[in-house]
């Protein structure tokens, strides 16, 4: 007789849902750690002042 209290009694849908939940949790944690450590790139900004000799 089969014991219904072991992991085999879990349906495939529940197993897939748990797997997706674990993958999402690991992704959220990983992105949180990465986002907390990375710094934005800095680049020089050049402002062009219009020439007064050009017609307006």
Secondary structure, 3 states (H helix, E strand, C coil): CCCCCCHHHCCHHHHHHHHHHHHHHHHHHHHHHHHHHCCCCCCCCCCCCCCCCCCC
